[in-house]
Amino acid sequence: MSFYVEPVYLNEKMVLNCAAYIFKGVALESEISEGKVAKNKGNLSIGFKFLQDLLSPISASAEQEKEKTIATKTARRYTLGGLHMSLIDALNENGFLSRTLDIESINSHENYVEMNVILKPIDFYSIIEALKVATPLISQMLQNFGDKFNSQVFTKNMKADLAKYEQLVTKILSELENDYLKSGQLEMIMVHPETNRQLGVVDIDVSDLEPLAVKAKLTDGRFKVIGRISRHVGSTENISLVQRTVLSSALAIIEKLVTVSSGIDKYRQGMSAARIIAQQVCQLTLPGPAVRVMAMSVCI
């Protein structure tokens, strides 16, 4: 890479695992210093006249020498960000990093990819967040002005039950949000910066992070997404944006139950019409050709 990129998000496990393989373990830098201490010699002679005939002169010699010492200090050569940058350079030099936005011809399931894209959150998660914030406000507004909208619907009894409905809706929204984040993956749509075409979905591991903080940093900005492709779909396929939610499982179970009865055709017709309406409010699928990428890093 020609210049250093600043990682806004790092999947530490992917960085360290890949670096351990590429560099044969975390690289350590050895600092070797040699110190030489000059020899210090001292000679001492003591003679006693009256013992001279009996004893040889007492001679003491002290010699102190410190041999050459070698001190080896080991320290980490890289911070995690620096390690990531060196890892990207190594992947690039060895031909393991593909830089392309041509989704139709991309074939990098065995290599890493770097995609220069604009990131946007998926509608499903954004709508849940918005509704969680708006539910108390809507409930209060209906309490105060509901009879002015429709006096026949918003009666006194109806207003008294609004608090119960508010708690129920809030609980359902919280369960949907928790279910979505159960996998520990935050999904964001990758958009081509020039053509504004949706290229695919990037999965961001937020198991040890705050999802809202990560989403706020990455929303509506131009980033370099570096990671591995986990799925590639052609022009006749779609990538589901609610695949990891309980709604997807519930719809699949309902369709299996309806298949047993004779109303499967009517059910599918009804669901097709419902999907068209829902797609106008909340994007449920992303048309191919498109990719799903597991992010190792998101950089600027």
N, C-alpha and C positions, 0 to 999 in steps of 0.2 A: 504494500500500500504506500502511496506517495507521501501521505501525511497522516499524522496521528488523528484518530477519531476519538471523541469523548463518549464513553458508554453512559447512557442515561439509565439503562437497565442491563443487568448481567444475571444470567442463570449460572450461579457459581458452580453448581454440580457439573454442568456441561463443560464449563471452561476448565475446571480442574481435572476432570476425567480425560478430556481431549488433550490437555497439556501434558498430563502424566504419560500418555502414550507417545505423543509427538516428541517430547523432550526426555523421554525415559525417566520420568520422575520430575519433581519440581527442581528446576535448575538452581544450583547453589554456587555462589561465587566464593572462592577461597582467597583470602588475603594473607600472603606470606610475608612476614617481616623477619629479617635476620639482624640479630644484635650481636655485636662483638664487644667484649669487655677486655681492655688491656690487662695484661698480667701485672699483678702487684707482687713484688718480691721483697722480702725483708730478711736480713741476716743479722743474727745476734750472737756475739761471742763473749763469754764470761770466763775469765781466768783467775784462779786462786793460787797465790804464790805458795802457800804452805801445803796445798794439796797437789801442787804441780807434779811432784814426784810420785804421788800415789794414783792420782786420777788424771786422765787426759783432760785437757781443757773442755769445759762444758760448752758445747756449741748447739745453738738452737736456730733452726731455719724454718721460716714460715713462708709458705708460698701459696697464694690464693689465685686461683684462676677459674674464671667462669668460662666454661666451654661455650662454643657457639650455640646459641639457642634459636630454635625455630618455633615461632608462635603462629598457629593457624587459627584463624577466626572464620567462622562460617556465618553468613548472613543471607537473608533472602535477597535475591537479585532483583526481584520484581515485586511491586505491589500488584494487587489483583488486576487493576486496570492496565498496568504495564505488561503483565503476563498475557492478558487478553490481546494486546496489540502485537506482541511478539508471536503469539499463536496465530493470529490472522496473517501476519507476514509469512510464517512457516507454511500455513495451508496454501497461501497464494503461490509461494515459490515451488511447492511440490505439485501444483496443479489440482489441488483438492478444493478450490474455492471458485465457484462459477458466478459471474456477474452478468445477469441478463434479466430483461423484463419481457422477453418473448415467451409467454406462457405456453403457447402451442408447441414450441420445439424444445422446451426445457426438459432435460432428462438428468436430474441430479439427485436421484434417490440415494446414491452411494456417496455423494460429495456434499459439501456445504454450499449454500447459496448466499449471495449478498444482493439485496433488493433495495433500491433507492425509491421509497414510496412515501405517500401521505397516509397516516393512520387515523382511523375513525372508529369509535365504539359501535358495537352492534346495537340495533334498535331495541331488541328484547331487554337487555340489561338497562339501557338508558331509560326506557319507558317505566320499568319497575322502580328505578330510582326516583323518577319524576313523580310517579303516583304515590310513593311512600311519603314524599314531602308534601304533595298536594292534598292527600286524603283528609287530614284534619282541617285544612283551609276550606275545602269543598263542603265538608260536613257542617262547618260553622256558617258558611254562606247560605247553605240550604236551611239551616235552623233560623237564620235571621230573615232571609228573603225568599224562602221556598214558596210561601203562599202567594207572593207576587208573580212568580213564574207560572204556577198552576195551583190554584186554591183547592181544586178537587183532589189532586194527588197528595199535596203536602198539607194534610190535616194535622190536628193536634196530636192524634195518636201516631201518625207517621213521623212527626218531628220527635216524639218521645222515643221512637225506636231507632232513630238515626245514630244514636251513640252506640247501640249494639251493632248496627251495620258497619259503623266506622271501625270498631274493634275487630270485627270479622274480616273486613277487607284488609286492614293493616296486618293481621296475622297471616292471611293468605299471601300477601305480597312479601312478607318476611320469609315465609316458607319457600316461595319461588326463588327469592334471592339466595337463600342458603343452599337450596338445591342446585342452583346454577353454579355456585362457587364451591360446591362439595368436591369437585374434581381438582380444585386448586389451580384451575386454568382460566385466565382472562382472555377472551377472544376479541380481536380487533380486526377490522377490514382494511386491507392494503389497497390503496388507490394509486393508479398511475399519475405522477405529478403533472404530466402534460396533456394526456388525453382524458383524464378523469375517469378512466375505466377501472372497474373493480377487478383486481388481479387475484385476490384470494383472501385467506384468513390466516392470521398469525396467532398462535397459542403462546401465552406468556405465563410462566409458572409464578403464581403468587401465593404459594403455600406458606411461605415464611414472611410475606409482605402484606401491606394493607392494600387491598384491591383498588379502593377509591383513590388513594394517593398515586398509585401506578397509572391508573386510567387518566387522572388529571394531568400528569406529566406528558403523556404520550398522545393525547387527543389533539387532532387537527394540526399536527406538525409534520415536517418532512424529515424522515429518519432513514438510516441505513439498518435494515433488518438482516441479521446474520443468523442462519440456523440450518436445520435439516428439513427437507420436504417429507411430510408424513403421508400426504395424499395428493394425487393429481387426477383431475377429472377432465374429460373431453368436452366438446361443444354440445353434446347431447345429454350431459349430466349436470347435476347441481350439487353444491355443498350446502348441507343443512346448517342453519345458524341457531337452531334450537335442539340439536341432536343430543346435547348433554343435559337437557331439562326433563323434568318429570312429564311435561306436556307431550313430548315425543313418545315416551313409553305409553302414556295413557291413550293417545290416539292409535297406536299400534295394537293395543289390547282391545280397544273398542272395535277396530276394523276386523280383528279375528273373531270377535263375538258376533258381529253382524254377518260375517261370512257364513256362519252356521245357519242363519235365517235366510229368507228369500228376499230380503230388502237390501242386499249389497249394492245393487245398481243405483237405487235411489240414494243410498248413503253416500256413495262416491260422487254422485252428481251434486248432492248438497254440500259435501266437503269441498268440491272443486269451486263452487260458487263462494263458499265461505273463505277459502284460501285467497281468492282474488280480492275480496274485500279486505281481509286481514293484511295482505301484502301491501295494500295501499297505505295502511296505518303503520305496520311493523314489518320490516323485511325479514322473511322467514328463510329464504334460500338465496344462494349466490350462484348465478348461472355460469357454466363453464364456457370455454376452458379456464380453469382456475386451480390454485394450489392451496394446500394447508401446510403451514410451516411451523415447526417447533423452534421457538426463538432461543438462541444462545446469548444474543445481545441485541440491544436496540441502541444505536449510536447517532450522534449528530456530528 
